[in-house]
């Protein structure tokens, strides 16, 4: 599967994509070298211009990640509206620009490649009505923003469908990732990302009635 280089053609409603390595890193490999990433998150947000996001006091955490790690400031959308860009991220092809598109896509895709490499994945979607939901728009949920639900490797596989989860599960996953990292890499000092997540996890436990 070839992922073409993203063209420098920003759309009228700019979409913003941040690729970040989670704040918890695995220890360096024997003999030194750069730490290996244990988890990779791709966060996609849209309908705000780049200039309205980077440097904005309204998004302090996102900007802290850009300052501490990396910022791809020459990364642009390929098309308009949204769905074609989401397909580009998932398959390397625009596939369609029809927001109502509902055909299951069988082309090579990132889920297929991750599974072939023995890696795990999840898609956290805002307002997804239930785990494994692959149906049409309902309430505030828009399937055009969650094209994993249209990939044959997901839609036709009952196990992989369970990796389509509501966005509200991100806190639970972040807590588990950082807890695992602290257990397996005790000699590694906690990073600002994990410290922030740990505070969020503590608040979540308190608000749910769990002992703090």
JOMO-V955963 format. One record per residue. SS is DSSP state (helix for helix, strand for strand, loop for the rest). PHI is phi in degrees with one decimal (999 if undefined). Layout:
ss=SS phi=PHI
ss=SS phi=PHI
This chain:
ss=loop phi=999
ss=loop phi=-105.1
ss=loop phi=-96.9
ss=loop phi=-64.7
ss=loop phi=-63.8
ss=loop phi=-67.6
ss=loop phi=-77.4
ss=loop phi=-86.0
ss=loop phi=-140.3
ss=loop phi=-75.6
ss=loop phi=-88.2
ss=loop phi=-62.0
ss=loop phi=-99.4
ss=loop phi=-64.4
ss=strand phi=-112.8
ss=strand phi=-115.3
ss=strand phi=-127.0
ss=strand phi=-121.0
ss=strand phi=-103.7
ss=strand phi=-134.0
ss=strand phi=-81.3
ss=loop phi=-57.1
ss=loop phi=-62.9
ss=loop phi=-104.6
ss=strand phi=-107.5
ss=strand phi=-79.4
ss=strand phi=-61.6
ss=strand phi=-62.7
ss=loop phi=-66.2
ss=loop phi=-53.2
ss=loop phi=90.3
ss=loop phi=92.3
ss=loop phi=100.0
ss=loop phi=-70.8
ss=strand phi=-60.3
ss=strand phi=-89.4
ss=strand phi=-72.6
ss=loop phi=-86.3
ss=loop phi=-144.6
ss=strand phi=-123.8
ss=strand phi=-114.1
ss=strand phi=-113.8
ss=strand phi=-105.2
ss=strand phi=-112.9
ss=strand phi=-133.0
ss=strand phi=-147.0
ss=loop phi=72.3
ss=loop phi=-130.4
ss=loop phi=-70.1
ss=helix phi=-49.1
ss=helix phi=-66.5
ss=helix phi=-85.5
ss=helix phi=-108.4
ss=loop phi=-71.9
ss=loop phi=91.0
ss=loop phi=-78.9
ss=helix phi=-67.7
ss=helix phi=-79.2
ss=helix phi=-129.2
ss=helix phi=-64.9
ss=helix phi=-68.3
ss=helix phi=-60.1
ss=helix phi=-68.8
ss=helix phi=-66.4
ss=helix phi=-65.3
ss=helix phi=-63.6
ss=helix phi=-75.4
ss=helix phi=-81.4
ss=loop phi=-118.9
ss=loop phi=-147.2
ss=loop phi=-138.7
ss=loop phi=-88.3
ss=loop phi=-92.4
ss=loop phi=-124.7
ss=loop phi=-111.1
ss=loop phi=-122.7
ss=loop phi=-70.7
ss=loop phi=-99.1
ss=loop phi=-159.3
ss=loop phi=-151.5
ss=loop phi=-84.1
ss=helix phi=-62.2
ss=helix phi=-58.0
ss=helix phi=-63.2
ss=helix phi=-70.4
ss=helix phi=-66.3
ss=helix phi=-66.0
ss=helix phi=-61.1
ss=helix phi=-63.6
ss=helix phi=-88.8
ss=helix phi=-127.5
ss=loop phi=81.4
ss=loop phi=-134.3
ss=loop phi=-68.7
ss=loop phi=66.1
ss=loop phi=-159.2
ss=loop phi=-118.2
ss=loop phi=-91.8
ss=loop phi=-62.7
ss=loop phi=-94.9
ss=loop phi=-56.4
ss=loop phi=-135.9
ss=loop phi=-79.3
ss=loop phi=-70.5
ss=strand phi=-98.3
ss=loop phi=-106.6
ss=loop phi=-67.3
ss=loop phi=-57.2
ss=loop phi=-155.0
ss=helix phi=-65.7
ss=helix phi=-63.7
ss=helix phi=-59.4
ss=helix phi=-69.3
ss=helix phi=-64.3
ss=helix phi=-64.3
ss=helix phi=-64.3
ss=loop phi=-89.1
ss=loop phi=77.4
ss=loop phi=-100.9
ss=loop phi=-105.9
ss=loop phi=-153.5
ss=loop phi=-152.6
ss=strand phi=-116.0
ss=strand phi=-101.2
ss=strand phi=-116.1
ss=loop phi=-63.0
ss=loop phi=64.0
ss=loop phi=-59.3
ss=loop phi=-67.3
ss=loop phi=-164.1
ss=loop phi=-61.5
ss=loop phi=82.5
ss=loop phi=-72.0
ss=loop phi=-120.9
ss=loop phi=-76.8
ss=loop phi=-74.9
ss=loop phi=-56.1
ss=strand phi=-149.2
ss=loop phi=58.9
ss=loop phi=-93.0
ss=strand phi=-78.1
ss=loop phi=-124.2
ss=helix phi=-64.5
ss=helix phi=-60.7
ss=helix phi=-93.5
ss=loop phi=-138.9
ss=helix phi=-69.6
ss=helix phi=-57.0
ss=helix phi=-68.4
ss=helix phi=-106.8
ss=strand phi=-85.6
ss=helix phi=-60.1
ss=helix phi=-66.7
ss=helix phi=-106.4
ss=helix phi=-60.2
ss=loop phi=-97.9
ss=loop phi=-129.6
ss=helix phi=-63.8
ss=helix phi=-73.5
ss=helix phi=-69.2
ss=helix phi=-60.7
ss=loop phi=-67.8
ss=loop phi=-84.6
ss=strand phi=-89.9
ss=strand phi=-128.8
ss=strand phi=-64.4
ss=helix phi=-58.4
ss=helix phi=-63.0
ss=helix phi=-81.5
ss=helix phi=-63.6
ss=helix phi=-63.5
ss=helix phi=-60.6
ss=helix phi=-66.1
ss=helix phi=-62.1
ss=helix phi=-60.8
ss=helix phi=-66.7
ss=helix phi=-62.1
ss=helix phi=-69.6
ss=helix phi=-64.7
ss=helix phi=-64.7
ss=helix phi=-64.6
ss=helix phi=-65.1
ss=helix phi=-73.2
ss=helix phi=-93.0
ss=loop phi=-139.8
ss=loop phi=-64.3
ss=loop phi=-81.1
ss=loop phi=-88.4
ss=loop phi=-60.9
ss=loop phi=-64.7
ss=loop phi=-90.7
ss=helix phi=-56.0
ss=helix phi=-62.1
ss=helix phi=-71.1
ss=helix phi=-62.9
ss=helix phi=-64.4
ss=helix phi=-62.8
ss=helix phi=-60.3
ss=helix phi=-64.2
ss=helix phi=-66.1
ss=helix phi=-63.0
ss=helix phi=-62.7
ss=helix phi=-64.2
ss=helix phi=-64.2
ss=helix phi=-64.6
ss=helix phi=-64.5
ss=helix phi=-69.0
ss=loop phi=-88.9
ss=loop phi=94.7
ss=loop phi=-75.4
ss=loop phi=-58.0
ss=loop phi=-103.9
